[in-house]
Amino acid sequence: MIDPALFEENERTASVADERQYVEVGALDCECGKRLESVTVAYETWGELNAEKSNAIFLFHALSGDAHAIGWWDRLVGPGKAFDTDKFFVICSNALGGCQGTTGPASTGPDNYFYGSSFPMITVGDMVEVQSRLLDHLGIRQLHAVGGGSMGGMQALEWTVRLPNRVRHCVLTATCGAHSAMQIGFNEAGRQAIIRDPNFSGGDYYESKPPDQGLSVARMLGHLSFLSQEAFEAKFGRRLQNKTTPDMNFGIEFEVESYLNYQGDKFTKRFDANSLLHLTRAIDYYEFQNAGRAEADYLVISYTSDWIYPTSQSIALETQLSEAGKSVTRHEIDLPYGHDAFLLDGDQQAVLIKEFLER
């Protein structure tokens, strides 16, 4: 049985109320050599920080997510859930380079003009640096845990080596230590769809028409990689869209075409094309190399049907961490949802995470 929520991504993750807070964390010298004179971070928190400030958990979103973790990870974050907000003080921020409140290409710089093409190339390390400053602002020295899936997992992983004495536990789900050629290839196809849109204008489109056609196609590619073949077959098969015979043209013929076009067009209403370019490039650059400094223990989770972040990458990560002498536990969960299983699985994944956090 395929969970219907798998095909309701935008609705399921939509924030009911905007409870974001904002903090300015100063200038940032990016790893690429360029400088952002001022960085603003959008974030949300849930639960209460205890007197010792020892119960904080920092969660990191995937590529198209935002600070509203209780929305996009609704089955894991909340009272009594895996990331139990009755026990823990849960933090989530919008990543550097994003478009949901944290400084990104669509933000205005000190000259009051949109950054656009002048926004520097960023890295996962740059994201972590900004997040660490948010933690300083909150007065928290050490985190009980960090966690995330996909791009979020890369950020969590980098936290453990870049700031080793600030992290005790690390939850990594549906992620990897470095993208394969195929993963980079999917991201590049999406980037080229945007860059080749006539409205892209080299990234300086904020005062004219945005490259929505390219961004929509990029999102369609994303959805194809997020889900499994079994999920697509169960939901759509080869059924035609609202007809019994094809029209014999290049319009919408099949249900799956209607779904992809709908999701692609909807995505343009909530996401910025430049952010997609910068975030995908940042995770393509990422390569986890040395776990030697890490002090955290690790939980690594993968899914049998996740072909874009396959279990083989989790095994490689487990091996890398184990050979560095780290405590690591790995589990593979059998679910048919594809990569998005990490967002939907509030049962098996939840049990593993809850046990891990209560060690």
PEJOVEN-V784215 format. One record per residue. N is the residue number from 1. RES is the residue in three letters. SS is DSSP state (helix for helix, strand for strand, loop for the rest). OMEGA is omega in degrees with one decimal (none if undefined). Layout:
<<N:RES:SS:OMEGA> <N:RES:SS:OMEGA>>
//
This chain:
<<1:MET:loop:179.6> <2:ILE:loop:179.7> <3:ASP:loop:-180.0> <4:PRO:helix:-179.0> <5:ALA:helix:178.6> <6:LEU:helix:-177.0> <7:PHE:helix:180.0> <8:GLU:loop:-171.1> <9:GLU:helix:-175.7> <10:ASN:helix:-179.1> <11:GLU:helix:-174.6> <12:ARG:helix:-175.4> <13:THR:helix:-176.4> <14:ALA:loop:178.5> <15:SER:loop:178.7> <16:VAL:loop:178.8> <17:ALA:loop:-178.8> <18:ASP:loop:179.4> <19:GLU:loop:-179.7> <20:ARG:loop:170.6> <21:GLN:strand:-175.2> <22:TYR:strand:175.7> <23:VAL:strand:177.1> <24:GLU:strand:-172.3> <25:VAL:loop:172.8> <26:GLY:loop:-179.7> <27:ALA:loop:179.6> <28:LEU:strand:171.0> <29:ASP:strand:-174.9> <30:CYS:loop:-178.3> <31:GLU:loop:178.7> <32:CYS:loop:179.4> <33:GLY:loop:178.7> <34:LYS:loop:-172.3> <35:ARG:strand:168.0> <36:LEU:strand:-173.7> <37:GLU:loop:179.9> <38:SER:loop:-179.9> <39:VAL:loop:174.4> <40:THR:strand:178.9> <41:VAL:strand:172.2> <42:ALA:strand:-177.6> <43:TYR:strand:173.5> <44:GLU:strand:175.9> <45:THR:strand:177.5> <46:TRP:strand:-178.2> <47:GLY:loop:-176.5> <48:GLU:loop:175.3> <49:LEU:loop:-178.2> <50:ASN:loop:-173.9> <51:ALA:loop:-179.0> <52:GLU:loop:-176.0> <53:LYS:loop:-175.7> <54:SER:loop:-174.7> <55:ASN:loop:-177.3> <56:ALA:strand:174.6> <57:ILE:strand:178.5> <58:PHE:strand:177.5> <59:LEU:strand:-176.3> <60:PHE:strand:-173.7> <61:HIS:loop:175.6> <62:ALA:loop:-169.0> <63:LEU:loop:-173.6> <64:SER:loop:-177.9> <65:GLY:loop:-179.2> <66:ASP:loop:-176.2> <67:ALA:loop:-173.4> <68:HIS:loop:-176.4> <69:ALA:helix:-179.4> <70:ILE:helix:173.9> <71:GLY:helix:-175.8> <72:TRP:helix:173.7> <73:TRP:loop:-173.3> <74:ASP:loop:-178.3> <75:ARG:loop:-179.6> <76:LEU:loop:-174.6> <77:VAL:strand:178.3> <78:GLY:strand:-179.2> <79:PRO:loop:177.2> <80:GLY:loop:-178.2> <81:LYS:loop:-175.1> <82:ALA:loop:172.2> <83:PHE:strand:-167.2> <84:ASP:strand:-178.2> <85:THR:loop:169.1> <86:ASP:loop:-179.1> <87:LYS:loop:-171.3> <88:PHE:loop:172.0> <89:PHE:strand:-172.0> <90:VAL:strand:-178.8> <91:ILE:strand:170.2> <92:CYS:strand:178.6> <93:SER:strand:171.1> <94:ASN:loop:-175.3> <95:ALA:loop:170.4> <96:LEU:loop:-177.4> <97:GLY:loop:-179.9> <98:GLY:loop:-176.8> <99:CYS:loop:179.4> <100:GLN:loop:172.0> <101:GLY:loop:176.4> <102:THR:loop:-177.6> <103:THR:loop:179.8> <104:GLY:loop:-177.6> <105:PRO:loop:-179.3> <106:ALA:loop:177.9> <107:SER:loop:174.6> <108:THR:strand:-180.0> <109:GLY:loop:-180.0> <110:PRO:loop:179.7> <111:ASP:loop:179.3> <112:ASN:loop:173.0> <113:TYR:loop:176.2> <114:PHE:strand:177.8> <115:TYR:loop:-179.8> <116:GLY:helix:-176.0> <117:SER:helix:-179.1> <118:SER:helix:179.3> <119:PHE:loop:-174.9> <120:PRO:loop:170.0> <121:MET:loop:-178.3> <122:ILE:loop:179.2> <123:THR:loop:173.3> <124:VAL:helix:176.5> <125:GLY:helix:175.6> <126:ASP:helix:177.7> <127:MET:helix:-178.0> <128:VAL:helix:178.5> <129:GLU:helix:179.5> <130:VAL:helix:179.2> <131:GLN:helix:179.1> <132:SER:helix:177.5> <133:ARG:helix:174.0> <134:LEU:helix:178.9> <135:LEU:helix:175.7> <136:ASP:helix:178.6> <137:HIS:helix:-179.5> <138:LEU:loop:177.5> <139:GLY:loop:-177.9> <140:ILE:loop:-177.8> <141:ARG:loop:-175.4> <142:GLN:loop:179.5> <143:LEU:strand:171.9> <144:HIS:strand:-179.2> <145:ALA:strand:165.2> <146:VAL:strand:-179.7> <147:GLY:strand:176.3> <148:GLY:strand:177.6> <149:GLY:strand:176.9> <150:SER:loop:177.5> <151:MET:helix:177.9> <152:GLY:helix:177.4> <153:GLY:helix:177.2> <154:MET:helix:178.0> <155:GLN:helix:179.1> <156:ALA:helix:179.4> <157:LEU:helix:-179.1> <158:GLU:helix:175.7> <159:TRP:helix:-173.2> <160:THR:helix:180.0> <161:VAL:helix:-179.3> <162:ARG:helix:-179.6> <163:LEU:loop:-168.8> <164:PRO:helix:-177.4> <165:ASN:helix:-179.5> <166:ARG:helix:-174.9> <167:VAL:strand:178.2> <168:ARG:strand:-178.0> <169:HIS:strand:-178.6> <170:CYS:strand:179.0> <171:VAL:strand:-178.7> <172:LEU:strand:-178.2> <173:THR:strand:177.9> <174:ALA:loop:-176.5> <175:THR:loop:-179.6> <176:CYS:loop:177.5> <177:GLY:loop:177.9> <178:ALA:strand:179.4> <179:HIS:loop:172.6> <180:SER:loop:176.6> <181:ALA:helix:-179.6> <182:MET:helix:178.9> <183:GLN:helix:176.2> <184:ILE:helix:-179.6> <185:GLY:helix:176.8> <186:PHE:helix:179.7> <187:ASN:helix:-179.6> <188:GLU:helix:177.1> <189:ALA:helix:177.1> <190:GLY:helix:179.0> <191:ARG:helix:-178.5> <192:GLN:helix:175.5> <193:ALA:helix:179.4> <194:ILE:helix:-174.7> <195:ILE:helix:-177.8> <196:ARG:loop:173.7> <197:ASP:loop:-178.4> <198:PRO:loop:-178.9> <199:ASN:loop:-176.4> <200:PHE:loop:174.9> <201:SER:helix:178.5> <202:GLY:helix:-178.8> <203:GLY:helix:-178.8> <204:ASP:loop:-174.3> <205:TYR:loop:-169.3> <206:TYR:loop:178.4> <207:GLU:loop:177.4> <208:SER:loop:-179.6> <209:LYS:loop:178.9> <210:PRO:loop:-179.9> <211:PRO:loop:-173.7> <212:ASP:helix:-179.7> <213:GLN:helix:178.3> <214:GLY:helix:179.4> <215:LEU:helix:178.7> <216:SER:helix:178.6> <217:VAL:helix:177.8> <218:ALA:helix:179.4> <219:ARG:helix:175.9> <220:MET:helix:176.9> <221:LEU:helix:178.3> <222:GLY:helix:-179.5> <223:HIS:helix:176.9> <224:LEU:helix:-178.9> <225:SER:helix:-177.0> <226:PHE:helix:-170.6> <227:LEU:loop:-179.5> <228:SER:loop:176.0> <229:GLN:helix:179.4> <230:GLU:helix:-180.0> <231:ALA:helix:178.5> <232:PHE:helix:-179.4> <233:GLU:helix:-178.3> <234:ALA:helix:-176.1> <235:LYS:helix:-169.8> <236:PHE:loop:-172.0> <237:GLY:loop:176.9> <238:ARG:loop:-175.8> <239:ARG:loop:176.4> <240:LEU:strand:-177.6> <241:GLN:loop:174.7> <242:ASN:loop:177.3> <243:LYS:loop:-178.8> <244:THR:loop:176.2> <245:THR:loop:-178.5> <246:PRO:loop:179.3> <247:ASP:loop:179.1> <248:MET:loop:174.9> <249:ASN:loop:-178.0> <250:PHE:loop:173.6> <251:GLY:loop:178.8> <252:ILE:loop:179.2> <253:GLU:loop:-174.3> <254:PHE:strand:178.5> <255:GLU:helix:-178.3> <256:VAL:helix:176.2> <257:GLU:helix:178.3> <258:SER:helix:179.7> <259:TYR:helix:-177.7> <260:LEU:helix:178.4> <261:ASN:helix:179.3> <262:TYR:helix:-178.4> <263:GLN:helix:178.4> <264:GLY:helix:-179.3> <265:ASP:helix:179.2> <266:LYS:helix:-177.7> <267:PHE:helix:-178.2> <268:THR:loop:-179.3> <269:LYS:loop:-175.0> <270:ARG:loop:-176.1> <271:PHE:loop:-177.8> <272:ASP:loop:-177.8> <273:ALA:helix:179.3> <274:ASN:helix:177.0> <275:SER:helix:178.3> <276:LEU:helix:177.4> <277:LEU:helix:-174.7> <278:HIS:helix:-177.8> <279:LEU:helix:178.2> <280:THR:helix:177.9> <281:ARG:helix:-179.7> <282:ALA:helix:-178.5> <283:ILE:helix:172.4> <284:ASP:helix:177.7> <285:TYR:helix:-169.5> <286:TYR:loop:175.4> <287:GLU:strand:179.0> <288:PHE:loop:-171.4> <289:GLN:loop:-170.3> <290:ASN:loop:179.8> <291:ALA:loop:-171.8> <292:GLY:loop:-175.6> <293:ARG:loop:-173.9> <294:ALA:loop:177.1> <295:GLU:loop:-177.0> <296:ALA:loop:164.8> <297:ASP:strand:-166.9> <298:TYR:strand:167.5> <299:LEU:strand:-178.1> <300:VAL:strand:-176.3> <301:ILE:strand:174.1> <302:SER:strand:-177.0> <303:TYR:strand:-175.7> <304:THR:loop:-174.6> <305:SER:loop:-179.4> <306:ASP:loop:-176.5> <307:TRP:loop:179.1> <308:ILE:loop:170.4> <309:TYR:loop:-169.6> <310:PRO:loop:179.7> <311:THR:helix:179.3> <312:SER:helix:178.6> <313:GLN:helix:175.3> <314:SER:helix:176.6> <315:ILE:helix:178.4> <316:ALA:helix:179.0> <317:LEU:helix:177.0> <318:GLU:helix:179.9> <319:THR:helix:-179.1> <320:GLN:helix:-179.8> <321:LEU:helix:-179.6> <322:SER:helix:179.9> <323:GLU:helix:175.8> <324:ALA:loop:177.0> <325:GLY:loop:-178.2> <326:LYS:loop:175.8> <327:SER:loop:-176.3> <328:VAL:strand:176.1> <329:THR:strand:-178.4> <330:ARG:strand:177.2> <331:HIS:strand:170.6> <332:GLU:strand:-177.1> <333:ILE:strand:-177.9> <334:ASP:loop:176.4> <335:LEU:loop:-172.5> <336:PRO:loop:-168.7> <337:TYR:loop:-175.4> <338:GLY:helix:-176.7> <339:HIS:helix:-178.5> <340:ASP:helix:175.8> <341:ALA:helix:-178.0> <342:PHE:helix:176.8> <343:LEU:helix:-172.4> <344:LEU:helix:-172.8> <345:ASP:loop:176.8> <346:GLY:loop:-177.1> <347:ASP:loop:-175.6> <348:GLN:helix:177.7> <349:GLN:helix:-177.5> <350:ALA:helix:179.5> <351:VAL:helix:-179.7> <352:LEU:helix:-178.6> <353:ILE:helix:-178.5> <354:LYS:helix:178.5> <355:GLU:helix:-179.5> <356:PHE:helix:-177.8> <357:LEU:helix:-177.9> <358:GLU:loop:178.0> <359:ARG:loop:none>>
//
